[in-house]
Amino acid sequence: MKVMTALFLILLILLQYRLWFGNGSLTEVHHLQDKISKVEQEKESLKERNLSLTAEVHDLKQGYEAIEERARSEMGMIKDGEIFYQIVDHSAFQINTN
């Protein structure tokens, strides 16, 4: 009877060791779940970025308003007959006279 009890106790210890520290242990499962959640968050942000880029490509293919807006904001272009006014903030260009 003592041999059987010792055998079951050893078996229980081995199973507990595998549960906590072995392959597929609880800590490993927890780390893998963390990795999965991080990858899913990155996937969602990339999906939103792709949707934004798809909408921008669609706008550029369909109409000239998006192209005109880009030309005005990024390249500083103006239409024929328009007058360009540049407002300079003098407070940003204070001269140090020391």
N, C-alpha and C positions, 0 to 999 in steps of 0.2 A: 504494500500500500504506500509506503514511504517513497519507493522508487517511482510509482505512478504520479504521486503528488509532485515530486521533484521534476519529473519529465514535463508535466503540465505547467509548472512554474517557469521552467526554462523556455518552453514554447511561448508562453505569454510574454516573457521578457523579449524574446526575439521578435515577436509580432509588434510589440510596442516600439522597439527600436526602429523597425522598418517604417512604422507609421510616422514617427517623429523625425527620423534622420535619413532613411533610405531613399531609394529611387521612387519618385511619386509621393514624397512625404507631404505633410500639410504645409510646411514652410515653402517647399518648392512650388506647390499649387498656389500659394498666396503670392509669391513673386511672379509667377506666370500670369495670374489675374491682373496684377499691377501693370505688367508689360502690355497685356491686351487692352486695358483701358487707355494707356498712353497712345498706343497705335490707333485706336478708334478715334481719340480726340484729334490726332494729327490727320487722320483720314477725313474727318468732318471739316477741318479747316481747309484742307486741300480741295475738298468737294466744293466748298463755298467759293474758293478762289477760282476754280474751273468754271463755275456758273457765272461769276463776274466777267471772266475773260471771254466766255462764250457770248454773253450779252454785248460786250464791247465789240467783238468781231461782227456780230449781227448788225449792230448800229453802224459800224464803218462800211459794211457791204450795202446796206439799205439806203442810207441817206447821206446827204452832204452836210447836214447840221453837225454831226459828230466830228467830221473831218475839219469843218470850219472852226469848231470850238477848240480842237486840238491845235490847229494852226495859230489861233489867236493866243491861247494860253501858254503853249510850250515854245512857240517860235516868234511870238510877238508880231505876227502879221496883221495887216489891216486891209480893209476893202478899198477899192477905188472910190474916191470922193470923200472918204472919212479923214478926219483930222486926228492925229495922235497927240495926246497931252500927257506929259510926264510930270508928276508931282514929286518934288524932292523934299524930304524931311531934313531940314538943316540941323535939328537937334542930334541927329545920328552922326553928323560930320563936325563935331566940336573940335577945334584945334587947341592942342595943349601948348601953352606959351611959356612953359617953365624952362 
